[in-house]
Amino acid sequence: MSLNIVEVSAEHDEELSCVIKRVGAEYGAVGEGFGPSDAEVDEMSAYYTKENRSHYLVALLDGKVVGGCGLAPFGNDTNTCELKKLFLLEESRGLGLGKQLAIACLAFGKEQGFTQCYLDTLSNMVAAVRLYEKLGFEHLTQPLEETLHGACDVWMLKQL
């Protein structure tokens, strides 16, 4: 078994879109207010660019796209970034990929000068919430004002 993490490129867009939508559906994250419905999902490589102060990493298991994780500016706040679209297919969970992806994205955020990182997710994504807690994210009682994902029920923030 070979695991690789690479920067997103156009060759990954189609497979990545399928992974994000499939995992989203698995957890009921379907429709308006959920990350898998964002416009960027069909063309991740066009949205996550250094010029946009954003970054998306793709996880490959034996050459197959099994998921990924990204980081991008949050709304109009130049100090806050958002950890985005950490989705992994079931066969790639439990291998430490989520942690590796998140840590690499958070390091990129710090390099970009962000001072805090926001995320929103679902309470039924138990393993993801646990991971975020271990990475130092703290629970918020409500989403940050500019969140696009109104259907999420867990909101977290971490100082970088």
N, C-alpha and C positions, 0 to 999 in steps of 0.2 A: 504494500500500500504506500503510495507516494502522496504527500500533502504539500501543496504549494500555495503561497499567498502572493498575488500579483496585483498591480494597479489595473483598474478597469480600462478596457479599450473597446472599440466598436465591435470587435469580434465576439465579445462576451454579452453584448446587449440583449440579444434575443433569449439566450439560455437564462440569463440573470433575471429577466422580466418574468419568465415562466416560474423560476424558483420563488421569487418574491410573492407572486400571486398564489402559487400553490401552498406555500407555508402560511400566507395570510389567510387563505380559505380554511386551512387546518385549524386555525385558532379563531375563526369567525370574524376576521378583520377584512370584511368585504364591503365595498361601497364607500360613499362619501364620508369623510372624517377619519379614514384609515390610510396609513402609508402606502399600501399596495395599490391604491386608487390614484396616487399622485401622478401627474403628467410625466414626471421624470423617469418613471419606472420603465417605460418602453425604450428609453435612450439614455441610460445612466452615464455613459461615457461623454455625452455632450454636456451634461449638467455638472459633473464633478471634475472640475479643472482647477489647476493652480491659480489661474487668472481670477477665478471665482472664490479663491481661498477655501476650496473644498477638495475632498479626496475620497475616493471609494476604492476599497480593496476587495478583490474576488478570491474566494477560497476554491481551490481545485483539488479534487480527490481523484488520483489516477487520471488526471487530465480533464475530468468532467467538472463543470461548474456546479458546486453544491451550496453556494451561498456567498455572503459578503457582508460588509459593513462600511458605512460612510460617515463623513463629518462635513458639515457645511455651516456657514454663518446662520445665525438665528435671527430672522426678521431684519429690522434695521439697527439692531444693537451691535455695534462693532466689537464689543467685549465678550459677547456670548456666542458660542457655537452650539450646534446640535449634533448629537450622535444619532445617525439615521440608518434605518433599514438594515438592522442586524437580523438577517434571516438565514437559517441553515436547514437544509433537508434533513430528515430524520436520520438517514444513514451516516451523516457526518457530525451528529451531536455526541457529546461526551468525549470528544477527542482534544478538547482544549482550544478548538478553533475560534469559538466566540470570544474567549478571553484574549487570544493573540490578536484578533482583528480589532477588538475594542481598544486594547492598549496601544496598538500602532496608530489608530485613528486619533486617540487622545494626545499622543505625542505630537502628531501633526498639528493638532489644534494649538498646543502650547507653542510650537515653533512659529505658528502664524500670529501669535500674540494675543490669543483669546485668554481671558482670565477665568471663565467659567463655561461649563458645558451642561446643556439641558437635554433631556430626552423625555419622550412619552411612550407608553407601551400599554399592554393589557395585563390585568391581574391574573388571567389564566395562563400567561406565559411565565409560569412559576420559575423555571430554570433561568430565564433571562433576568427576571427581577432579582433573583439571588445573586447572579453574576454582577449586576450593576451595584448592588449593595456591597459586595466584596471589593469592587473597584473604587468604593468611596462615594458613590452617589447617595444623596440623602433625599428622602421622600418629601414632596411638597403637598400642601393640602388642596391646591388647585393648579391648573396649567398656567404657564406664563401667557401673558396677554396675546401675543402674536402667533400662538400655536395654530397650525393648520389642521390638526387632528383632534377635533372636538369629540370624537367617539371614544377616544382612549380614556382609561380610568386610573392610570398610574402616571405620575409626573415626578421627575427627579432632577436634581441639580448637583453638580460637582464643581468644586473650585480646582482650577488647574495650576 
